[in-house]
Amino acid sequence: MARTTTHQPTHVPPPPRGSLWHNERFRNVFYQVLAVLLLIALGSFLLSNVLTNFEERSIRTGFDFLGREAGFRIGESLIEYSAESHYGRAYAVGILNTLRVALIGIVVATLIGILLGIARLSPNWLIVKLATVYIETIRNIPLLLQLFFWYAVVTGILPPVRQALSLLPGVYLSKSGLMFPAAAPHPVYPYVMGALVVGCILAWGVAHQAKRHLERTGQRRSVLLPALGCIIGLPLVVWLIGGAPTALDVPTLTRFTFTGGNSITPEFLALLLGLTTYTAAFIAENVRGGIQAVPWGQTEAASALGLRRSTALRLVILPQALRIIIPPTTSQYLNLTKNSSLAVAIGYPDLVSVTNTSLNQTGQAIECIAIMMAVYLTISLTISLIMNWYNNYVALVER
C-alpha cells in the first residue's frame, strides 16, 4: 500500500497582536527617537563641558558683547557706521558687504557664463578656441591667486589719484577705485525705487500671462513693450510726479583724493572681478553640457520650421536645457557666496573680516564663529530655496 505524504504549509503565523516589538513601524519610530535622544544627550554633555571650562577659566560667554562699542573703523559700508557704533552694527555692515558682492557676482557671473557656454558651441572656430582657452585656464588657477592678481592689477597698473583716467565726464578710474556721479539726495527717490520693484513684478506677471496665452491658443503676445512700460514707465511717472529732480553729486578732485559722488573701492572691484571670472568658467561648462544634453532632433526640428539659430536657441533649446543647467549652477552660486570669504586676503571688509576683528577684541571666539556660521548657512539655504523653486517652475511637465 503506497504511503501518501502531505506537505505542511510553510507560512509563518503572524506575531501576536499585543507584541509591539514585532511591529516594524514601531521599531522604526523607536530607533529614530532613540537616535535623537542620544544626539541631544551628547550635545548637552558637550555644552555643559564647555560652559564648565569657561567658568573655571573666567571666560565670558553670551552675545551681550553685540551691544558694546566696537571701537574700530570699517573702510567700506553701505549703512552709516563709525568707531563708536556697537558690534551688532559692525556685523550688519559685514553682512551687507558680503551680500553686496555675492548678489552682484551671481548676476554678472551668470551673464558671462551663459555667453561663454554658448560660445563653446559656436560654429566659428576662433570663438570656440578663445572660449575654451579662457574656461580651461581660469578653472585650473586657484581663486586666491586670481584675487591677488586682480588686486595687483587694480592697485599696481592704474595711475594714482592725481593722474586718474577720465573715462567719461565725471567718471574717473585710479588706484583709489572707480569714482562716478551719484544722484543728489531727494525725498522722491525711495518712492522711485519702490515703483521699480513694483514694475519688475508687473513685468513678470505680463510675461507669465503671455506664456500661458501661448500655451492655450498658440498665439504669441508682445511682451517687450509692456514689460519696458512697467519697468521704466512706472518709475518715470513717479519721478515726474515727485518734481523730476536732476541734481547730481559729481566727484571733485581735491589735493589728495576725490570728494563727492559715489565710488567703487579697489578691494571690491578686485574681489568682484576675481569671483565673477572664476565662477563664470564653471557656469559656462554647465550651460554647454545642458545644451548638448538636448537631443539633436530638437535643433533639426527647429531648423525645419524655419527658425533662426538664435530663435531656436532661445525658444527651443534653452528651455529644455534649463532642467539640466540649474542644479549644478545652484552649486556654483553657493560656491561664489562662500568663496567671498577670501575677501579678507585683499582687505575687503566682509563678514569674515569683521568677525576676525571682533573676535580679537572680545575674545569670544565661539559666539563670533557661531554668528558667522549662522549667516553663511542662512544665505546658502535662501539661495537653494530660490533656485529649487525656479527649477520646479521651469521643469518640463508632461500632459
C-alpha positions as CSV (number, residue, x, y, z in Angstrom):
1,M,0.0,0.0,0.0
2,A,1.5,3.3,-1.1
3,R,2.1,5.9,1.5
4,T,0.9,9.4,0.8
5,T,2.7,12.4,2.3
6,T,1.0,15.7,2.9
7,H,3.0,18.9,2.7
8,Q,2.5,21.2,5.6
9,P,2.1,24.9,4.8
10,T,5.3,26.9,5.2
11,H,3.5,30.1,6.0
12,V,4.8,31.6,9.3
13,P,2.0,32.7,11.5
14,P,1.9,36.4,12.3
15,P,3.2,37.5,15.7
16,P,0.7,38.1,18.4
17,R,-1.1,41.4,18.1
18,G,-0.1,42.6,21.5
19,S,3.7,42.4,20.8
20,L,4.8,45.9,19.8
21,W,8.4,45.0,19.3
22,H,7.5,42.8,16.4
23,N,5.7,45.7,14.7
24,E,8.1,47.0,12.0
25,R,6.7,50.6,12.1
26,F,7.0,50.7,15.9
27,R,10.7,49.6,15.7
28,N,11.5,52.3,13.1
29,V,10.0,55.0,15.2
30,F,11.7,53.7,18.3
31,Y,15.2,53.7,16.7
32,Q,14.7,57.2,15.4
33,V,13.6,58.5,18.7
34,L,16.5,56.8,20.4
35,A,18.9,58.3,18.0
36,V,17.5,61.8,18.6
37,L,17.7,61.3,22.3
38,L,21.3,60.2,22.1
39,L,22.2,63.2,20.0
40,I,20.5,65.5,22.5
41,A,22.4,63.9,25.4
42,L,25.7,64.2,23.6
43,G,25.1,67.8,22.7
44,S,24.1,68.6,26.3
45,F,27.2,66.9,27.6
46,L,29.5,68.8,25.3
47,L,27.7,72.1,26.1
48,S,27.9,71.5,29.8
49,N,31.6,70.7,29.5
50,V,32.4,73.8,27.5
51,L,30.4,76.1,29.9
52,T,32.2,74.5,32.9
53,N,35.6,75.1,31.4
54,F,34.7,78.7,30.6
55,E,33.6,79.2,34.2
56,E,36.8,77.7,35.6
57,R,38.9,80.0,33.3
58,S,36.7,83.1,33.9
59,I,35.9,83.4,30.2
60,R,32.8,85.5,29.5
61,T,30.1,83.9,27.3
62,G,26.9,85.1,25.7
63,F,26.0,87.6,23.0
64,D,25.8,90.7,25.2
65,F,29.0,92.0,23.6
66,L,27.0,92.9,20.4
67,G,25.6,95.9,22.3
68,R,29.1,97.2,23.3
69,E,31.0,99.9,21.4
70,A,33.1,98.3,18.7
71,G,36.0,100.8,18.7
72,F,37.2,100.0,15.2
73,R,36.5,101.5,11.8
74,I,35.3,99.8,8.6
75,G,36.6,101.2,5.3
76,E,33.5,100.4,3.3
77,S,30.0,100.5,4.5
78,L,26.5,100.6,2.9
79,I,25.0,101.9,6.1
80,E,26.1,104.6,8.5
81,Y,28.9,103.3,10.7
82,S,31.6,104.8,12.9
83,A,34.1,103.5,15.5
84,E,31.5,104.5,18.2
85,S,29.0,102.1,16.8
86,H,28.3,98.8,18.6
87,Y,29.4,95.3,17.5
88,G,25.9,94.4,16.3
89,R,26.1,97.3,13.7
90,A,29.6,96.2,12.7
91,Y,28.2,92.7,11.9
92,A,25.4,94.3,10.0
93,V,28.0,96.1,7.8
94,G,29.9,92.9,7.2
95,I,26.8,91.0,6.3
96,L,25.6,93.7,3.9
97,N,29.1,93.9,2.2
98,T,29.0,90.1,1.8
99,L,25.5,90.1,0.3
100,R,26.5,93.0,-2.0
101,V,29.4,91.2,-3.6
102,A,27.5,87.8,-3.7
103,L,24.4,89.2,-5.4
104,I,26.2,91.3,-7.9
105,G,28.7,88.5,-8.5
106,I,25.9,86.0,-9.2
107,V,24.2,88.2,-11.8
108,V,27.5,89.1,-13.6
109,A,28.9,85.5,-13.5
110,T,25.6,84.1,-14.9
111,L,25.6,86.5,-17.8
112,I,29.3,85.8,-18.6
113,G,28.8,82.1,-18.1
114,I,25.9,81.9,-20.5
115,L,27.8,83.8,-23.2
116,L,30.9,81.6,-22.8
117,G,28.8,78.4,-22.8
118,I,27.1,79.3,-26.0
119,A,30.4,80.5,-27.5
120,R,31.9,77.0,-26.9
121,L,29.2,75.6,-29.2
122,S,29.6,78.3,-31.9
123,P,30.3,77.2,-35.5
124,N,33.1,79.8,-35.6
125,W,36.4,78.1,-34.9
126,L,38.1,81.1,-33.4
127,I,35.3,81.9,-30.9
128,V,35.3,78.2,-29.8
129,K,39.0,78.2,-29.2
130,L,39.0,81.5,-27.3
131,A,36.2,80.4,-25.1
132,T,37.9,77.0,-24.5
133,V,41.2,78.6,-23.5
134,Y,39.5,81.0,-21.1
135,I,37.5,78.3,-19.4
136,E,40.3,75.8,-19.1
137,T,42.8,78.4,-17.9
138,I,40.5,80.1,-15.3
139,R,39.2,76.9,-13.9
140,N,42.6,75.5,-13.2
141,I,44.1,78.5,-11.3
142,P,43.3,78.8,-7.6
143,L,40.8,81.5,-6.8
144,L,43.0,83.1,-4.2
145,L,45.8,83.6,-6.7
146,Q,43.4,85.2,-9.1
147,L,42.2,87.6,-6.4
148,F,45.8,88.6,-5.7
149,F,46.3,89.1,-9.5
150,W,43.3,91.3,-9.9
151,Y,44.2,93.3,-6.8
152,A,47.7,93.8,-8.2
153,V,46.2,94.9,-11.5
154,V,43.8,97.4,-9.9
155,T,46.4,98.9,-7.4
156,G,49.6,98.5,-9.4
157,I,48.8,99.3,-13.0
158,L,46.2,102.1,-12.6
159,P,47.5,105.6,-12.1
160,P,47.5,107.5,-8.8
161,V,44.6,109.8,-7.9
162,R,46.0,113.0,-9.3
163,Q,46.6,111.3,-12.7
164,A,43.2,109.5,-12.7
165,L,41.9,108.3,-16.0
166,S,38.8,110.2,-17.1
167,L,36.6,107.6,-18.8
168,L,33.5,109.8,-19.1
169,P,32.6,113.3,-17.8
170,G,32.6,112.9,-14.1
171,V,33.8,109.3,-14.2
172,Y,37.4,108.6,-13.0
173,L,39.5,105.4,-12.6
174,S,42.6,105.3,-10.4
175,K,44.3,103.4,-7.7
176,S,41.6,104.6,-5.3
177,G,38.9,102.8,-7.4
178,L,36.2,103.9,-9.7
179,M,34.5,107.3,-9.0
180,F,31.3,108.3,-10.7
181,P,28.4,110.8,-10.2
182,A,25.5,110.0,-8.0
183,A,22.1,111.4,-7.7
184,A,21.8,114.1,-5.1
185,P,19.6,113.1,-2.1
186,H,15.9,113.8,-2.7
187,P,12.7,112.6,-1.0
188,V,11.3,111.1,-4.2
189,Y,14.0,108.5,-4.8
190,P,12.7,105.9,-2.2
191,Y,9.4,106.0,-4.0
192,V,11.1,105.7,-7.4
193,M,12.9,102.5,-6.1
194,G,9.6,101.2,-4.8
195,A,8.0,101.8,-8.2
196,L,10.9,100.0,-9.9
197,V,10.3,96.9,-7.7
198,V,6.5,97.0,-8.4
199,G,7.3,97.4,-12.1
200,C,9.5,94.4,-12.2
201,I,6.8,92.3,-10.5
202,L,4.2,93.6,-13.0
203,A,6.6,92.8,-15.9
204,W,7.0,89.3,-14.7
205,G,3.2,89.0,-14.5
206,V,2.9,90.2,-18.1
207,A,5.4,87.6,-19.3
208,H,3.7,84.9,-17.3
209,Q,0.3,85.7,-18.8
210,A,1.8,85.8,-22.3
211,K,3.3,82.4,-21.8
212,R,0.0,80.9,-20.6
213,H,-1.8,82.5,-23.5
214,L,0.7,80.9,-25.9
215,E,0.2,77.5,-24.4
216,R,-3.6,77.8,-24.6
217,T,-4.0,79.4,-28.1
218,G,-0.7,79.0,-29.8
219,Q,-0.6,82.8,-30.5
220,R,2.2,85.0,-29.3
221,R,1.6,88.2,-27.5
222,S,4.1,91.1,-27.5
223,V,5.9,91.2,-24.2
224,L,8.8,93.6,-24.7
225,L,6.9,96.9,-24.8
226,P,4.5,96.2,-21.9
227,A,7.4,94.9,-19.8
228,L,9.5,98.0,-20.6
229,G,6.5,100.2,-19.8
230,C,6.2,98.6,-16.3
231,I,9.9,98.6,-15.5
232,I,10.8,102.0,-16.9
233,G,7.5,103.8,-17.3
234,L,6.2,103.4,-13.8
235,P,9.3,104.7,-12.0
236,L,9.5,107.5,-14.6
237,V,5.9,108.6,-13.8
238,V,6.7,108.6,-10.0
239,W,9.9,110.6,-10.7
240,L,8.0,113.2,-12.7
241,I,5.3,113.5,-10.1
242,G,8.0,114.0,-7.4
243,G,9.3,117.0,-9.3
244,A,11.8,115.3,-11.7
245,P,15.0,116.1,-9.7
246,T,18.1,116.1,-11.9
247,A,20.8,117.3,-9.5
248,L,23.9,115.2,-9.4
249,D,26.7,114.9,-6.9
250,V,29.8,114.8,-9.1
251,P,33.2,113.7,-7.9
252,T,35.7,116.5,-7.4
253,L,39.5,116.1,-7.3
254,T,41.0,117.8,-4.2
255,R,44.6,117.8,-3.1
256,F,44.9,114.1,-2.3
257,T,41.6,112.4,-3.2
258,F,38.2,112.7,-4.7
259,T,35.2,114.1,-2.8
260,G,31.6,113.7,-3.6
261,G,29.8,111.3,-5.9
262,N,30.0,107.6,-5.4
263,S,32.8,105.2,-5.7
264,I,33.8,101.5,-6.0
265,T,36.9,100.7,-3.9
266,P,39.8,98.7,-5.5
267,E,39.2,95.9,-3.0
268,F,35.6,95.5,-4.0
269,L,36.5,95.8,-7.7
270,A,39.3,93.2,-7.5
271,L,37.1,90.8,-5.5
272,L,34.2,91.1,-7.9
273,L,36.4,90.6,-10.9
274,G,38.0,87.5,-9.4
275,L,34.8,85.9,-8.2
276,T,32.8,86.5,-11.5
277,T,35.5,85.4,-13.9
278,Y,36.3,82.3,-11.9
279,T,32.6,81.2,-11.3
280,A,31.6,82.1,-14.9
281,A,34.0,79.5,-16.2
282,F,32.2,76.8,-14.3
283,I,28.8,78.1,-15.2
284,A,29.8,78.1,-18.9
285,E,30.5,74.3,-18.7
286,N,27.1,73.8,-17.1
287,V,25.5,75.7,-19.9
288,R,27.4,73.8,-22.6
289,G,26.6,70.4,-21.0
290,G,22.9,71.3,-20.7
291,I,22.6,72.4,-24.3
292,Q,24.4,69.3,-25.6
293,A,22.2,67.1,-23.5
294,V,19.1,68.2,-25.5
295,P,18.5,65.7,-28.3
296,W,19.9,66.9,-31.7
297,G,16.5,66.2,-33.2
298,Q,15.1,69.3,-31.4
299,T,17.6,71.5,-33.2
300,E,16.8,69.8,-36.6
301,A,13.1,70.3,-36.0
302,A,13.5,74.0,-35.2
303,S,15.6,74.4,-38.3
304,A,13.0,72.6,-40.4
305,L,10.4,75.0,-39.1
306,G,12.5,77.9,-40.4
307,L,13.6,79.2,-37.1
308,R,16.8,81.1,-37.0
309,R,19.6,79.7,-34.8
310,S,19.3,82.4,-32.1
311,T,15.5,82.0,-32.0
312,A,15.7,78.2,-31.8
313,L,18.3,78.5,-29.0
314,R,16.0,80.9,-27.0
315,L,12.7,79.2,-27.6
316,V,13.5,75.5,-28.1
317,I,16.9,74.5,-26.8
318,L,17.5,76.6,-23.6
319,P,14.0,75.9,-22.1
320,Q,14.8,72.2,-22.3
321,A,18.4,72.6,-21.2
322,L,17.4,74.6,-18.1
323,R,16.4,71.5,-16.1
324,I,19.9,70.2,-16.5
325,I,21.7,73.5,-16.1
326,I,20.0,74.8,-12.9
327,P,21.1,72.1,-10.3
328,P,24.9,72.4,-10.9
329,T,24.6,76.2,-11.4
330,T,22.9,76.4,-7.9
331,S,26.1,74.8,-6.5
332,Q,28.2,77.4,-8.3
333,Y,26.1,80.2,-6.7
334,L,26.7,78.7,-3.3
335,N,30.4,78.4,-4.0
336,L,30.6,82.1,-5.1
337,T,28.9,83.2,-1.9
338,K,31.2,81.1,0.3
339,N,34.3,82.0,-1.7
340,S,33.6,85.7,-1.0
341,S,35.1,84.9,2.4
342,L,38.5,85.1,0.7
343,A,38.0,88.8,0.6
344,V,39.8,89.2,3.8
345,A,43.0,88.4,1.9
346,I,42.8,91.6,-0.1
347,G,41.3,93.8,2.6
348,Y,37.7,93.9,1.7
349,P,35.6,94.3,4.9
350,D,33.2,91.4,4.5
351,L,31.7,89.3,7.3
352,V,34.9,87.3,7.9
353,S,37.0,90.4,8.3
354,V,34.5,91.9,10.8
355,T,34.3,88.6,12.7
356,N,38.1,88.4,12.9
357,T,38.4,91.9,14.3
358,S,35.6,91.3,16.8
359,L,37.0,88.0,17.9
360,N,40.4,89.5,18.6
361,Q,39.0,92.4,20.6
362,T,36.4,90.5,22.6
363,G,38.0,87.0,22.9
364,Q,34.5,85.4,22.5
365,A,35.5,83.0,19.7
366,I,32.6,80.6,19.9
367,E,30.0,83.4,19.7
368,C,31.7,85.1,16.8
369,I,32.3,81.9,14.8
370,A,28.7,80.9,15.5
371,I,27.3,84.1,14.2
372,M,29.4,83.8,11.0
373,M,28.3,80.1,10.5
374,A,24.7,81.0,11.0
375,V,24.9,83.9,8.5
376,Y,26.5,81.8,5.8
377,L,24.1,78.9,6.4
378,T,21.1,81.3,6.1
379,I,22.4,82.8,2.9
380,S,23.1,79.4,1.4
381,L,19.7,77.9,2.3
382,T,18.0,81.0,0.9
383,I,19.8,80.7,-2.4
384,S,19.0,77.0,-2.5
385,L,15.3,77.6,-1.7
386,I,15.0,80.2,-4.5
387,M,16.8,78.1,-7.1
388,N,14.8,75.0,-6.2
389,W,11.6,77.0,-6.6
390,Y,12.8,78.2,-10.0
391,N,13.9,74.7,-11.0
392,N,10.4,73.5,-10.3
393,Y,8.9,76.4,-12.2
394,V,10.8,75.7,-15.4
395,A,10.5,71.9,-15.2
396,L,9.0,70.2,-18.2
397,V,5.6,68.9,-17.3
398,E,4.1,66.0,-19.4
399,R,0.4,66.5,-20.0
